[in-house]
Amino acid sequence: MEMMSVLNLIFWGALFAILIFKLFTSIKLVPTKSAFMVERLGRYKKTLGPGFHALIPFIDKVPYKVDLKEEAIEVPPQDCFSKDEVHVTVDGVIYLSVVEPSKACYGVTDYRYAAVQLAQTTTRAIIGTLDLDRTFEERTTISAHVVNVLEKAGHSWGIRVHRYEIKNLRPPESVRVSMEKQVTAERDRRAILAKSEGDKQAKINLSEGQRSELINLSEGEKQKKINEAEGRAAEILTISKATADSIAKIAEVISTDGGGDALKLQLGERYISKMQNLAKKDTRVIVPSDVSDFQHWLGQLDLNPTTK
């Protein structure tokens, strides 16, 4: 009897402990950005959001706990072949988050693995349609296409793919060396072209400067000659005007009484003065034969402007 009592006590004590344990485990505190899947007797019942929740012991259980935060999943390196049959190695990163926890748990076995596999196959398919040179230029296009395919599949998996980034796209070493040589040759070509353009522009600028200088010099010489010609013309005009004025004055003097005699006298004085100056120099002078008869010579001058 005592043994049976002890066994009963142990049984009921263990049962009570199990009940207490189940009671405590049926209380669920769900953290923010998380979701708990509740199954009742093996069948999906509901999704628990953040907060306090009490379940029915022995009937309800939580088989899945889903993190709703955005996560980055690495896509392992894979071998691809471009359209021109060049082997390249590609890897990347997928950024996704769970938006429908029930589909993520029951719609696919492992949504992370499924997303990685789909991203790899899609990347291989796209690179197979591009030449090697374009694969480096079309990274954005490849990423956008992969995101589009994953987004379509993500509706049934309860996930949203935010973006896909290609981390590395590595061709073989021989191809990489050839591409570096090509880039170097292109860079040298651009440098030579830029230098030739610079030399060409420098020569053009120099020739234009010389042309402008010659034009300025010719314009200056032209203006100088114009100014000199205008100066000579003005000088001749002034002299001719002064000569005309002096002739008019002489004519006016001759027409007055005694003017002719005064002019004769002045001409005689100038003539004698000129002859004296020539006599002082060692100069041969031809003179009239009747120079001694100076008064007769002056008398032959016709100073009357009205007679012929």
C-alpha positions as CSV (number, residue, x, y, z in Angstrom):
1,M,0.0,0.0,0.0
2,E,2.7,2.4,0.9
3,M,4.4,1.7,-2.5
4,M,1.2,2.3,-4.4
5,S,0.7,5.6,-2.6
6,V,4.2,6.7,-3.5
7,L,3.7,5.7,-7.1
8,N,0.4,7.5,-7.2
9,L,1.9,10.6,-5.7
10,I,4.7,10.5,-8.2
11,F,2.3,10.1,-11.1
12,W,0.0,12.9,-10.1
13,G,3.0,15.1,-9.3
14,A,4.5,14.4,-12.8
15,L,1.1,15.0,-14.4
16,F,0.7,18.3,-12.5
17,A,4.2,19.4,-13.5
18,I,3.5,18.6,-17.1
19,L,0.3,20.6,-16.9
20,I,2.1,23.5,-15.4
21,F,4.8,23.3,-18.1
22,K,2.3,23.1,-20.9
23,L,0.4,26.0,-19.4
24,F,3.4,28.2,-19.4
25,T,4.5,27.1,-22.9
26,S,1.1,27.9,-24.2
27,I,1.7,31.5,-23.4
28,K,3.4,33.2,-26.4
29,L,5.1,36.6,-26.5
30,V,5.7,37.5,-30.1
31,P,8.4,40.2,-30.7
32,T,8.1,43.0,-33.2
33,K,8.6,42.1,-36.9
34,S,7.9,38.5,-36.2
35,A,5.0,36.1,-36.8
36,F,4.2,32.7,-35.2
37,M,2.3,30.0,-37.1
38,V,-0.3,28.2,-34.9
39,E,-1.4,24.7,-35.7
40,R,-4.4,23.1,-34.0
41,L,-4.3,19.3,-34.0
42,G,-1.8,19.4,-37.0
43,R,-3.8,21.9,-39.1
44,Y,-2.9,25.5,-39.7
45,K,-5.1,27.7,-37.5
46,K,-3.9,31.3,-37.4
47,T,-0.9,33.6,-37.5
48,L,0.1,35.4,-34.2
49,G,1.3,39.0,-34.6
50,P,3.5,40.9,-32.1
51,G,2.2,40.9,-28.5
52,F,0.9,38.5,-25.9
53,H,-1.0,35.3,-26.8
54,A,-2.4,32.3,-24.9
55,L,-2.9,29.0,-26.6
56,I,-4.8,25.8,-25.7
57,P,-2.3,23.4,-24.1
58,F,-1.9,20.0,-25.8
59,I,-4.0,21.1,-28.8
60,D,-2.3,24.2,-30.2
61,K,1.4,24.4,-31.1
62,V,3.8,26.8,-32.9
63,P,5.8,24.9,-35.5
64,Y,7.2,27.9,-37.3
65,K,8.5,31.3,-36.2
66,V,9.0,33.7,-39.1
67,D,11.2,36.8,-39.1
68,L,9.6,39.6,-41.1
69,K,12.6,41.9,-41.3
70,E,14.4,42.4,-44.7
71,E,17.3,40.0,-45.1
72,A,20.2,39.7,-47.4
73,I,20.8,36.3,-48.9
74,E,24.0,35.5,-50.8
75,V,23.8,33.8,-54.1
76,P,26.9,31.5,-54.4
77,P,29.2,31.8,-57.4
78,Q,28.1,29.9,-60.5
79,D,29.5,29.3,-63.9
80,C,27.8,30.9,-66.9
81,F,28.5,31.1,-70.6
82,S,27.9,34.3,-72.6
83,K,26.4,34.3,-76.1
84,D,29.9,34.3,-77.6
85,E,30.8,31.2,-75.6
86,V,33.0,32.9,-73.0
87,H,33.0,31.3,-69.5
88,V,32.3,33.8,-66.6
89,T,31.7,33.3,-62.9
90,V,28.8,35.3,-61.3
91,D,27.6,35.7,-57.8
92,G,25.3,38.2,-56.1
93,V,23.0,39.1,-53.2
94,I,19.2,39.0,-52.9
95,Y,17.4,41.4,-50.6
96,L,13.9,40.1,-49.6
97,S,11.4,40.0,-46.8
98,V,8.4,37.9,-45.9
99,V,5.0,39.6,-46.4
100,E,2.7,36.6,-46.0
101,P,4.1,34.3,-43.3
102,S,1.6,31.5,-43.9
103,K,2.6,31.2,-47.6
104,A,6.3,31.3,-46.7
105,C,5.8,28.4,-44.3
106,Y,3.3,26.3,-46.2
107,G,3.7,27.4,-49.8
108,V,7.3,26.3,-50.2
109,T,9.7,24.1,-48.3
110,D,12.5,26.7,-48.0
111,Y,11.8,30.1,-49.6
112,R,15.5,31.2,-49.2
113,Y,16.8,28.2,-51.0
114,A,14.1,28.5,-53.7
115,A,14.9,32.3,-54.2
116,V,18.6,31.5,-54.6
117,Q,18.0,28.7,-57.1
118,L,15.6,30.9,-59.2
119,A,18.1,33.8,-59.2
120,Q,20.9,31.6,-60.4
121,T,18.9,30.0,-63.2
122,T,17.5,33.4,-64.3
123,T,21.0,34.9,-64.3
124,R,22.4,32.1,-66.4
125,A,19.6,32.4,-68.9
126,I,20.1,36.2,-69.3
127,I,23.9,36.0,-69.6
128,G,23.4,33.4,-72.3
129,T,21.7,35.9,-74.5
130,L,24.4,38.6,-74.1
131,D,27.9,39.0,-75.5
132,L,30.7,39.2,-73.0
133,D,31.2,43.0,-73.4
134,R,27.5,43.6,-72.9
135,T,27.4,41.5,-69.7
136,F,29.5,44.2,-68.0
137,E,27.4,47.0,-69.3
138,E,24.0,45.4,-68.6
139,R,24.4,44.6,-64.9
140,T,21.4,46.8,-64.1
141,T,19.3,45.1,-66.7
142,I,20.2,41.7,-65.5
143,S,19.4,42.6,-61.9
144,A,16.1,44.1,-62.9
145,H,15.1,41.0,-64.9
146,V,16.0,38.7,-62.0
147,V,14.0,40.8,-59.5
148,N,11.0,40.7,-61.9
149,V,11.1,36.9,-62.1
150,L,11.5,36.5,-58.4
151,E,8.7,38.9,-57.7
152,K,6.3,36.8,-59.8
153,A,7.3,33.6,-58.0
154,G,7.3,35.4,-54.6
155,H,3.5,35.9,-54.7
156,S,3.0,32.2,-54.1
157,W,5.9,32.0,-51.6
158,G,4.7,35.0,-49.5
159,I,7.9,37.0,-50.0
160,R,8.8,40.3,-51.7
161,V,12.1,40.7,-53.5
162,H,13.3,44.2,-53.1
163,R,16.5,44.1,-55.3
164,Y,19.2,41.8,-56.6
165,E,22.8,42.9,-57.0
166,I,25.5,41.2,-58.9
167,K,28.6,41.2,-56.7
168,N,31.2,39.8,-59.1
169,L,31.3,38.9,-62.7
170,R,34.7,37.3,-63.4
171,P,35.9,36.2,-66.9
172,P,38.8,33.8,-67.4
173,E,42.3,35.2,-66.8
174,S,43.2,35.1,-70.5
175,V,40.1,37.1,-71.4
176,R,40.7,39.5,-68.5
177,V,44.3,40.2,-69.8
178,S,43.0,40.8,-73.3
179,M,40.3,43.1,-72.1
180,E,42.9,45.1,-70.1
181,K,45.1,45.4,-73.2
182,Q,42.0,46.5,-75.2
183,V,41.2,49.2,-72.6
184,T,44.8,50.3,-72.5
185,A,44.9,50.6,-76.3
186,E,41.6,52.6,-76.3
187,R,43.0,54.9,-73.6
188,D,46.2,55.5,-75.6
189,R,44.1,56.1,-78.7
190,R,42.1,58.7,-76.9
191,A,45.2,60.3,-75.5
192,I,46.8,60.6,-79.0
193,L,43.6,61.9,-80.4
194,A,43.3,64.5,-77.7
195,K,46.9,65.6,-78.2
196,S,46.5,65.9,-82.0
197,E,43.3,67.9,-81.4
198,G,45.2,70.1,-79.0
199,D,48.1,70.6,-81.5
200,K,45.6,71.4,-84.3
201,Q,43.7,73.9,-82.2
202,A,47.0,75.5,-81.1
203,K,48.1,75.9,-84.8
204,I,44.7,77.3,-85.7
205,N,45.0,79.8,-82.8
206,L,48.5,80.8,-83.8
207,S,47.6,81.2,-87.5
208,E,44.5,83.3,-86.5
209,G,46.7,85.4,-84.3
210,Q,49.2,86.0,-87.1
211,R,46.4,86.8,-89.5
212,S,44.9,89.3,-87.1
213,E,48.3,90.9,-86.6
214,L,48.9,91.2,-90.3
215,I,45.4,92.7,-90.8
216,N,46.0,95.2,-88.0
217,L,49.4,96.1,-89.5
218,S,47.9,96.6,-93.0
219,E,45.0,98.6,-91.6
220,G,47.5,100.8,-89.6
221,E,49.7,101.3,-92.7
222,K,46.6,102.1,-94.8
223,Q,45.4,104.6,-92.3
224,K,48.9,106.1,-92.1
225,K,49.0,106.6,-95.9
226,I,45.5,108.0,-95.9
227,N,46.5,110.5,-93.2
228,E,49.8,111.4,-95.0
229,A,47.8,111.9,-98.3
230,E,45.2,114.0,-96.5
231,G,48.0,116.0,-95.0
232,R,49.8,116.6,-98.3
233,A,46.4,117.5,-99.9
234,A,45.7,120.0,-97.1
235,E,49.3,121.4,-97.5
236,I,48.9,121.8,-101.3
237,L,45.5,123.4,-100.8
238,T,46.9,125.8,-98.2
239,I,49.9,126.7,-100.4
240,S,47.7,127.2,-103.5
241,K,45.3,129.3,-101.5
242,A,48.2,131.4,-100.1
243,T,49.7,131.7,-103.6
244,A,46.3,132.8,-105.0
245,D,46.0,135.3,-102.3
246,S,49.5,136.7,-102.9
247,I,48.9,136.9,-106.6
248,A,45.7,138.7,-105.9
249,K,47.5,141.1,-103.6
250,I,50.2,141.7,-106.3
251,A,47.6,142.3,-108.9
252,E,45.9,144.7,-106.6
253,V,49.1,146.6,-105.8
254,I,50.0,146.9,-109.6
255,S,46.7,148.4,-110.3
256,T,47.3,151.3,-107.9
257,D,49.3,154.4,-108.8
258,G,53.1,153.8,-108.5
259,G,52.5,150.2,-107.7
260,G,54.3,149.0,-110.9
261,D,57.4,151.1,-110.2
262,A,57.5,149.8,-106.6
263,L,57.3,146.2,-107.8
264,K,60.0,146.8,-110.4
265,L,62.2,148.3,-107.7
266,Q,61.6,145.3,-105.4
267,L,62.4,142.8,-108.2
268,G,65.6,144.7,-109.0
269,E,66.7,144.5,-105.3
270,R,66.0,140.8,-105.2
271,Y,67.9,140.2,-108.4
272,I,70.9,142.1,-107.3
273,S,70.9,140.4,-103.9
274,K,70.7,137.0,-105.6
275,M,73.6,137.8,-108.0
276,Q,75.7,138.9,-105.0
277,N,75.1,135.7,-103.2
278,L,76.0,133.7,-106.3
279,A,79.2,135.8,-106.8
280,K,80.4,134.9,-103.3
281,K,80.3,131.2,-104.2
282,D,82.5,129.4,-106.7
283,T,79.6,129.2,-109.2
284,R,79.4,129.8,-112.9
285,V,76.6,132.2,-113.7
286,I,75.2,133.0,-117.1
287,V,73.9,136.6,-117.2
288,P,72.4,138.7,-120.0
289,S,74.7,140.6,-122.3
290,D,73.1,143.9,-121.4
291,V,73.2,143.4,-117.6
292,S,74.9,146.8,-117.2
293,D,71.9,148.5,-118.6
294,F,69.7,147.4,-115.6
295,Q,67.1,150.2,-116.0
296,H,66.5,149.3,-119.6
297,W,66.1,145.6,-118.7
298,L,63.5,146.4,-116.0
299,G,61.7,148.8,-118.4
300,Q,61.0,145.9,-120.7
301,L,58.9,144.2,-118.0
302,D,55.2,144.5,-118.7
303,L,53.5,144.8,-115.3
304,N,50.2,146.0,-116.6
305,P,47.7,143.1,-116.3
306,T,45.3,144.7,-118.7
307,T,47.7,144.7,-121.7
308,K,49.3,141.9,-123.7
